[in-house]
Amino acid sequence: MNELIHGGLYGGMIVGVLMTTTAMALWFERKFAARMQSRLGPTMVGPSGLLQPFADVVKLLQKEDIVPFQADRVLFNLAPPLGAIAAISVAAVIPFSADIIAADLDVGVLYLLAIGALGVLPVFIAGWGSNNKFALLGGMRALAQSVSYEVPLVLAALVPVILTGSMKLSAIVEFQATHHWLVVWPFFLGVPAFIIFMLAMLAEANRIPFDIPEAESELVAGITTEYTGIKFALFYMAEYVHTLVASAVGAALFLGGWDGPFAPGLGWMVAKTLALFGFVYWLRWTLLRFRSDQLMALCWRYLVPAGVVLVAASAVWVVWVG
C-alpha cells in the first residue's frame, strides 16, 4: 500500500508538472520563433503573453466536435487520448532526482523504449479512422518513420545500458556520477551514442527536420486534418510532452541526470532537460524538412550502422577494460 501511495503521489505530481511545463513550452516556442524571425510573438494575453496557452485551451474547448462522414467513430475518438497517455506514461520511470521518481523499475530502459514505441499506434489509428487520404498518407509516413528510427534509438540507448550493466535509470545516473557528471563514460562511446539518440528522438517526435508525417505544404495537416477542438489539442499536447519526456530521458541516460558539480539534485535535471528541449526548438526553426528518401537514407545508411558499431565497441570495452 505504501508503494501504491508513493507511486500515486509522485505520479500525480510529475503529470501536473509536465502539463504546466508543456503549456509554458507553447509560449516559449512562439516567443522563440518570433525572436528568430524579428517578430514579437504573443503579447496581448497576460504579461508578455504568458497566458496565451491557457487562452488557446479555452478556445479549443469551445470548438465544435466534428466526426467525418463514414469515418470509423471508435478509432477516430480513441486515437487522441491514447496518444496523450502513451506520451505521459514514459515519465513514470524517469529519475528526476535521487528521491523523485514514480517507479524505479529494474527494466526502466526497456519500459520507456516499449511505451515510447507505442506512440505511433494512435497516429496510425487516427490516419486510418479519419477516412481521409491525406490523414492516411500522414499515418503511413509516421509508421514508416517511427519503425525505422526506433532501431537507432534502441541501439543508442543500449550503449549506457552495456557500459553500466543495468537497465535501471537511477543506476545509470549513479554510474555517471561516479565517473563524470556530464556525458556517459567513456566519452568516445557516449558522445556519438548521445548524438544518435537525439537525432532518433527528433524523428520519433516528428520535429523538424523530421516532420514528414505532417508536412503542411504536402498533407494539409497530416493525421490531424479532420480533428477539431480538444481532440486536436490532445495530439498537439502529446507531441510536446513526448519531446519534453524524451529530453529528460536523454539527460538521464547521457548527461548525468540529477548529478552536477556543485549541488546535485533536481535543479540539474531540470536544467539539462530544458537545455535539450530548447535545442530541439532551435533546430526546428533553423533547419529545413528532409525529403522522404533523405530521411530513410540517414537512418539505414548512417545511424543504424553507427549504432551497431557503438554497441559492439561498448561490449568490447566492458569485457576488456571493465
C-alpha positions in Angstrom: 0.0 0.0 0.0 2.8 2.4 0.8 4.3 1.7 -2.7 0.9 2.5 -4.3 0.6 5.7 -2.3 4.2 6.7 -3.2 3.6 6.0 -6.9 0.3 7.8 -7.0 1.6 10.9 -5.2 4.8 11.2 -7.3 3.0 10.2 -10.5 0.3 12.9 -10.0 3.0 15.5 -9.1 5.0 14.6 -12.2 2.0 14.7 -14.5 1.0 18.1 -13.1 4.5 19.5 -13.7 4.6 18.0 -17.2 1.3 19.7 -18.1 2.3 23.0 -16.8 5.7 22.8 -18.5 4.0 21.9 -21.8 1.8 24.9 -21.6 4.8 27.2 -20.9 6.6 25.4 -23.8 4.0 26.6 -26.2 4.5 30.2 -25.1 8.3 29.7 -25.2 8.3 28.3 -28.7 6.1 31.1 -30.1 8.3 33.7 -28.5 11.5 31.9 -29.6 10.3 31.6 -33.2 9.2 35.2 -33.2 12.6 36.3 -31.9 14.4 34.4 -34.7 12.0 35.9 -37.3 12.1 39.5 -36.0 8.5 39.4 -34.6 7.0 39.9 -31.2 5.0 36.7 -30.7 2.2 36.6 -28.1 1.8 39.9 -26.3 -1.9 40.5 -25.6 -3.0 37.8 -23.1 -1.3 38.3 -19.7 2.2 39.9 -19.1 4.4 39.3 -22.2 1.6 36.9 -23.5 2.2 34.3 -20.7 -1.4 33.4 -20.5 -1.8 32.7 -24.3 -1.5 28.9 -23.9 -4.4 28.9 -21.4 -6.5 31.1 -23.7 -5.8 28.7 -26.5 -7.1 25.8 -24.4 -10.3 27.6 -23.5 -10.8 28.4 -27.2 -10.3 24.8 -28.3 -12.7 23.5 -25.6 -15.4 25.7 -27.1 -14.9 24.4 -30.7 -17.4 22.0 -32.2 -16.6 18.3 -32.1 -16.8 17.1 -35.7 -16.6 13.5 -36.8 -16.2 13.0 -40.6 -18.9 11.2 -42.5 -18.2 7.4 -42.9 -15.2 7.7 -40.5 -14.6 4.9 -38.0 -16.0 6.7 -35.0 -14.5 4.3 -32.4 -10.9 4.6 -33.8 -11.3 8.3 -34.6 -12.3 9.1 -31.0 -9.9 6.7 -29.4 -6.7 7.9 -31.0 -6.2 11.3 -29.3 -6.4 10.2 -25.7 -4.2 7.1 -26.5 -1.5 9.4 -27.9 -1.5 11.6 -24.8 -1.5 8.6 -22.4 1.5 7.0 -24.3 3.5 10.2 -24.1 2.9 10.8 -20.4 3.4 7.1 -19.4 7.1 7.2 -20.2 7.7 9.8 -17.4 6.9 7.1 -14.8 10.5 5.7 -14.8 12.5 8.9 -15.2 14.6 9.7 -12.1 14.2 13.5 -11.7 16.4 13.3 -8.6 17.6 10.6 -6.2 14.2 10.7 -4.4 11.7 12.0 -7.1 10.7 9.0 -9.3 7.3 7.4 -9.6 8.5 3.8 -10.4 12.2 2.9 -10.2 11.9 -0.3 -12.3 14.8 -2.7 -12.8 13.9 -2.7 -16.5 13.3 1.0 -16.8 15.1 1.5 -20.1 13.1 -1.4 -21.6 9.9 0.1 -20.3 10.5 3.6 -21.7 11.5 2.2 -25.1 8.5 -0.1 -25.3 6.0 2.6 -24.2 7.6 5.2 -26.4 7.3 3.0 -29.4 3.6 2.7 -28.8 3.1 6.4 -29.5 3.0 5.7 -33.3 -0.1 3.4 -33.0 -2.5 6.2 -32.1 -1.1 8.2 -35.0 -1.8 5.4 -37.5 -5.2 4.8 -35.9 -6.1 8.4 -36.4 -5.0 8.3 -40.0 -6.9 5.2 -40.7 -10.0 6.2 -38.8 -10.3 9.6 -40.3 -11.4 8.3 -43.8 -9.2 11.0 -45.4 -6.5 10.3 -47.9 -4.2 13.0 -46.6 -4.6 11.7 -43.0 -4.0 8.1 -44.1 -0.8 9.1 -46.0 0.4 11.0 -42.9 -0.3 8.0 -40.7 1.6 5.7 -43.1 4.6 8.1 -43.2 4.6 8.3 -39.4 4.5 4.5 -39.2 7.4 4.0 -41.6 9.5 6.8 -39.9 8.9 5.5 -36.4 9.7 1.9 -37.2 12.9 2.9 -38.9 14.2 5.4 -36.3 13.3 3.1 -33.4 16.2 0.9 -34.4 19.0 3.5 -34.0 17.2 4.8 -30.9 17.3 1.4 -29.2 21.0 0.9 -30.3 21.9 4.3 -28.8 20.1 3.6 -25.6 21.9 0.2 -25.3 25.3 1.9 -25.0 24.8 3.3 -21.5 23.0 0.1 -20.6 26.0 -2.0 -21.6 28.5 0.3 -20.0 26.7 0.4 -16.7 25.5 -3.1 -16.7 22.0 -2.1 -15.7 18.6 -1.1 -17.3 17.6 0.8 -14.2 17.8 4.5 -14.9 18.7 5.5 -11.4 21.7 3.1 -11.5 22.8 4.6 -14.9 22.7 8.1 -13.4 24.7 6.9 -10.3 27.3 5.3 -12.6 27.8 8.6 -14.4 28.0 10.4 -11.1 30.9 8.1 -10.1 32.8 8.6 -13.4 31.9 12.0 -14.7 28.9 14.3 -14.3 28.4 15.5 -17.9 28.4 12.6 -20.5 28.2 8.9 -20.0 31.7 7.5 -19.7 33.9 6.8 -21.7 33.4 9.8 -24.0 34.4 8.3 -27.3 31.4 5.9 -26.9 29.0 8.1 -25.0 29.1 11.2 -27.2 28.4 9.5 -30.6 25.6 7.5 -28.9 24.1 10.7 -27.5 24.1 12.3 -30.9 22.4 9.3 -32.5 19.9 9.3 -29.6 19.0 12.9 -30.2 18.6 12.5 -33.9 16.4 9.5 -33.5 14.4 11.3 -30.8 13.7 14.2 -33.1 12.4 11.7 -35.7 10.2 9.9 -33.2 8.7 13.2 -32.0 8.1 14.3 -35.7 10.1 17.5 -35.2 11.8 19.4 -38.0 13.8 18.3 -39.9 11.9 15.0 -39.5 8.3 16.2 -39.6 7.4 14.2 -42.7 4.1 12.8 -41.2 2.7 16.4 -41.0 4.4 18.2 -43.9 1.8 21.0 -44.0 2.8 22.0 -47.5 2.0 18.5 -48.8 -0.5 16.9 -46.5 -2.6 19.9 -45.2 -2.1 18.8 -41.5 -1.3 15.1 -41.7 -3.3 13.0 -39.3 -4.9 16.0 -37.6 -6.6 17.2 -40.8 -10.1 16.0 -39.7 -9.7 16.7 -35.9 -11.2 19.7 -34.2 -11.3 21.2 -30.7 -9.9 19.3 -27.7 -9.1 16.2 -29.8 -6.7 18.3 -31.9 -5.3 19.7 -28.7 -4.6 16.3 -27.3 -2.5 15.4 -30.4 -0.7 18.7 -30.1 -0.1 18.2 -26.4 1.2 14.6 -26.9 3.8 15.9 -29.4 5.2 18.5 -26.9 5.0 16.0 -24.0 6.9 13.4 -26.0 9.6 15.9 -26.8 9.9 17.0 -23.1 10.0 13.5 -21.8 12.5 12.3 -24.4 14.7 15.3 -23.4 14.5 14.1 -19.8 15.4 10.6 -20.9 18.4 11.9 -22.8 19.5 13.9 -19.8 19.3 10.8 -17.6 20.9 8.3 -20.0 23.8 10.5 -21.2 24.1 13.8 -19.3 24.3 12.6 -15.7 20.7 13.2 -14.7 20.4 15.0 -11.4 24.2 14.9 -10.8 26.1 18.2 -11.0 29.5 19.7 -10.0 28.3 21.8 -7.0 24.9 20.7 -5.6 23.5 17.5 -7.1 19.7 17.4 -7.2 16.5 18.3 -9.0 17.8 21.6 -10.3 20.5 19.9 -12.5 18.0 17.5 -14.0 15.6 20.3 -14.8 18.4 22.5 -16.3 19.7 19.7 -18.5 16.2 18.7 -19.7 15.2 22.2 -20.6 18.6 22.8 -22.4 17.8 19.8 -24.6 14.2 21.0 -25.0 15.5 24.4 -26.2 18.0 22.8 -28.5 15.1 20.9 -30.2 13.3 24.3 -30.8 16.4 25.9 -32.1 16.8 23.1 -34.7 13.1 23.3 -35.6 13.3 27.0 -36.5 16.7 26.7 -38.2 16.6 23.7 -40.5 14.5 22.7 -43.4 12.5 19.5 -43.8 14.2 16.4 -45.2 12.8 14.6 -48.2 11.4 11.1 -47.5 14.3 9.4 -49.3 16.9 11.5 -47.4 15.1 10.6 -44.1 15.4 6.9 -44.7 18.9 7.1 -46.1 20.1 8.9 -43.0 18.6 6.2 -40.8 19.6 3.0 -42.6 22.8 4.1 -44.2 24.4 6.0 -41.4 22.6 5.9 -38.0 21.9 2.1 -37.8 25.5 1.0 -38.8 27.0 3.6 -36.5 24.7 2.3 -33.7 25.7 -1.3 -34.3 29.4 -0.3 -34.2 28.9 1.6 -30.9 27.1 -1.3 -29.3 29.8 -3.8 -30.3 32.5 -1.4 -29.1 30.8 -0.9 -25.8 30.6 -4.7 -25.3 34.4 -5.0 -26.1 35.2 -2.1 -23.7 33.3 -3.8 -20.9 34.9 -7.2 -21.5 38.5 -5.9 -21.9 38.6 -2.8 -19.7 35.8 -3.3 -17.2 
